Structures are given as C-alpha cells and as structure tokens.
Amino acid sequence: MATLRPLLLLLLLAWRSGGEDAEVLCADSACYTLHRSESSWDSAQRRCQNDGGNLAAAGSAGEAARLRELLATARWAGPAWLGLALPKGRCVQPQEPLRGFSWVSGGEPGNFSEWASEPAVTCLSARCVALRPPGPHGPGGWADRACWSPLPAFLCKFSFQGMCGLLPLAGRGTVTYRTAFGVRSAHLTAAPLGTLAEVECDGGRGSAFAVCRGPLAGGGFAWDPPGPLCPVTCGHRNGGCQQRCLDGPGQSPRCACHPGYVLAADMASCVPEDSCHPNPCQGSCRALPGGFECGCEPGYALAADGRGCSDVDECESGPCQHQCRNIPGGFQCHCRPGYRLAGPAGRHCHDVDECAQPHACPQLCINIPGSFRCACRPGFQRQPGGDSCLDVDECLRDPCPGACRNFLGGYECLCPPGSLRDEDGHGCSPGEVIPNSIPQGSDSIPQSSGIIPQSSGVIPQSSGVTPQSSGVTPQSSSSVPQSSSSIPQTSGTPRTTRVPWTTSIPRTLGMPTAGFGAGSDEHSADGPRLLLYYIVGSLVAILLLLAFALALVACRKRAARKEKPPAKNAADSYCWVPEQPEGRGERR
C-alpha cells in the first residue's frame, strides 16, 4: 500500500487538473468515445492520437453494433467521423468491400462494410467516412465526404490489455471514473487499465480512491485497493448489503448472498447466480441451467475445449472464383491479372476489356480473356519487339507488270498504254477490241481535216480511225496515197476497249491517231501522271548535261593553266659570249 500511495497522489493531481466529459462505452479490451466537437477529419484524428488512440474503426459487425449503441446512449442523431479514409492519389475501387478506403489504425481491411451510399468515384481528392446513425433519413451507415469539411462530432477508439469491473462499495456512494485517455464518466460498466476511481461516500463519510491495475500474478486485472469501499457496520442499514452483511473483529463489513445468488459488480447487490460471470469463454457466453455455453463471432469456430475460438479457413470451401486469401475472421477474394472483382459479395471475376481504354493499340485491338492483343490493318506489319505498325512496301515484291506505286496500307499498278488496270488496282490485263459505232453528228471529222500526212503510211485497223458516218470520202482526201486505200469504209470503227478518247478531234489533224476516243477515268488520271514523269525525266536529263558541260569547261581551264609558259625577264634578251683572253699586241 505504501508503494501505491505515490501513484494515487499523481493520479489524483491529474484528476484535479481536468478531464473531458464525453460519452464512453468499454467492452472486451477497447473503449469507444463520442466527442461533441466540430472539427475536420484530420483535426479529429489528432485529438484521438493525443489521447493515445485513433478515430474509431468498425471492422466487424460487433464493433459496428457497439458504435451504434454508443450513439443511441448519447442520443446523438448527427454524423460523426470514423477512422476510414482514402488518401489523395488513390482511386476508389467499387469492387472491394471497403471501396479502396483503409482504416487509419491499420490492420487487414476485412470483408465487413456498412455503406449507406456508394462513395464518389475519384482518384484526385482525399475522401473520409462518417457514421450516420439510423433515423428518418434512412437506416444509417457509412457515407463519404471531403476530409476538410467539418462535422459536429467524432468517434475515438482506445485499446487496452484488459479491464476491471465496477468498483465494489460496501455502503452507499457515488463513483466517478477518469480513464487513461482523459474522459470522465460515472456510467462505466468496465474500466480500462489505468483508470482512477474516486468514491464519494454517502452521509459525509469521506471519499476514497482506487486504480485499476494488472495484469496480476494469477492473471486478470483488479482494483487496488480491492474494496468494497465506504465501509459501514452491519448494524447500520445492513451494512449497505442487499441480502447478508458479514463482519468480524478487525475486519470491515462485507456483503454476501443467499444460495443461488452471487454478488453483483457493486459488491453489495445480489443477482441470480450466473455461470457466465466472469466470462469463462473467449467469445460470447450464454448461461444455462447448471452451466453455460460458449459461442464465437462469425469467421471463428468453437475450439475443442468448448471455450476458445479458432479462426475458420473459409478458403477451403472455395468461395472465390479465382484466388482466396484467408484473414482472421474472414477471407478476401482476388482476381488474376486482366480481371476485376464483381458481384454483390465480390467473389466473382469479370474480364477487363482493355480495348475499351483509349490508345490501347496503335491500330487494331483484340480483347481476349485476361488480356488483349494488338494487330495491324492489311498493308501493315508489327514492328519487331513493339506494338507499332509499319507500312509494308508491296512494290518490293514487283507485283505489277509495269510501274508500281506504294502508299500507306497498299499499292497500285501503273499500267502501260494498251492495257487495263484490274478493279483492285493490283494488276494489268490486255485491252479487248470490240466494235463501236459512232452515231450521226457525234465527233465527226471536219471536211478540212481530210488530208493525211504522207508520213502516216497505211493506217492499221487498230489505230482507231473513224471514217465519215455517211460512208462517202471527202473531196479533200484525194491527196491520200494509194497505200491508204485500205481504210475501211464501214460505219463502225474498231477501237481498243477502255482506251482514253478525247471529246473532240483537233482540226489540224487529217485523221485520228491510235488510242484516240472516249476512255476510262483510270487512264484519264494516268495521263497527267505519266506526263509529269516525262517532264521530270527531261529536266533531270538537262540538268545532268549541264553538269557534264560545266565539269568539262572546268577541266579545260585547269589544263590550260598548267600549259601556260613561264614569264620572261629582261635578261632573256641578251646573249652571253665566252670571255676571250687579252692580246699582248700585234706582232709586226
């Protein structure tokens, strides 16, 4: 007792320094508190952490029931913050029970949820959850909102190693409990470890203090001093006992009960004997005549000793379509890559259509179970080691009898004169000669154009010559050589099928030339292209000739520069004569 007095003194000083009046509910090894203070989610979490706890979690049906009981006891009808939040940058997962949210206290998310309405789907903003009690607006449950928005209340949870029962009193008195997390209450049914109790005894018999300590040597937690407090004599109002009061020399009075009854938690009242008090079970206990029966929460099974509870591995029964993970008190379903959880219980897996996402593939996307495959359109091929599509140059295979033009996704053949391009543009076929008659008055040859140049020679049958529709040779055609008499004088003229024809015959020509007439649109389009090829080719040839001429001129200038004689100086105009020896005079 001497060692306890300093501790009691410190607790008493803390008691006198203050404490918050809040609704509190303690059960098993945790206490839940309701704080009527307007705050955002972050400030509420800081308040709970400063007292040694966190915003309340409701990870099971039992915890959710305790929180509803606390709100009902406090007669609170408004929303209150819970410890469930979705941080910024994390996306809502509609297929998960907690929708991607997590408990601030940590631990496994579990399969329990109590959403009153589905949370807003977002990845950009932080969302926090409040508990809404049942009322006229609905059955109540969880509702998400912006974490910065203020709410008028919040719920905290504090976990402990154990609890003490009610402080026993021998006489009448009032007990006020101050918990280790700073809450005062006179209505606790269980007090957590470290709780200080102050007792005001009736009749001015003073006050007493006790503290919940533990764990004891034999296990469990108990008050120190154990009580009962507020002692009286059995002669005064039966010592404050309901049934029997026992006292002895040098002992404080104590209460007792008749057979079939046991003392209640206040150590003064008597209640019918209950084999479940104290609870001998790990889970729930139900009193029976002559005994008791233990039970366990969902997800647990009664152990072989009939008192403990062991986790049930629900995954053994195969509740999930793909993968199952067992957790204490429940299980979680997971899907293989390419699938997502679906169904009301989140146990089935549906294929994810990756092709519905924009830009999944550069061209074609084929969805397959659990994945997808990229493909290319005809005329393209996959880039090795990637998903890009590269154009195939079909002209490298020389598919055309003549020229070939490649374009993105295909090619076309440029057919020579006298042949026809196939309908698909991928080949050429020779033209078919069929008779064609020209009606009266259509593109007739003028009288002034009947002179055929001498160099034209005999006009072949396939040259497309169109005689006069009247069959009479014009007067001006008498200058035609005799060799041209082979021109048929029929009303129909052979022509090559689909060879382009002009809409009018030039007046400067005596007779139409080969291939002259009405033709197809394809060859009409090829004509300008071929003309462009001829012009470009001529320009290239001219440029090459100019380059050759310039190179030749440059070479000649360089050669002339090398052959140029060196410049002469002034000494070159004189001759050098050998020096003669001087004479010694003439001899006479």
Disulfide bonds with the S-S distance in Angstrom:
Cys26-Cys31 2.01
Cys48-Cys156 1.81
Cys91-Cys123 1.88
Cys128-Cys147 1.91
Cys164-Cys212 1.94
Cys201-Cys230 1.75
Cys234-Cys245 2.08
Cys241-Cys255 1.71
Cys257-Cys270 1.88
Cys276-Cys285 1.88
Cys281-Cys294 1.71
Cys296-Cys309 1.95
Cys315-Cys324 1.95
Cys320-Cys333 1.89
Cys335-Cys349 1.99
Cys355-Cys365 1.94
Cys361-Cys374 1.89
Cys376-Cys389 2.06
Cys395-Cys404 2.00
Cys400-Cys413 1.86
Cys415-Cys428 1.90
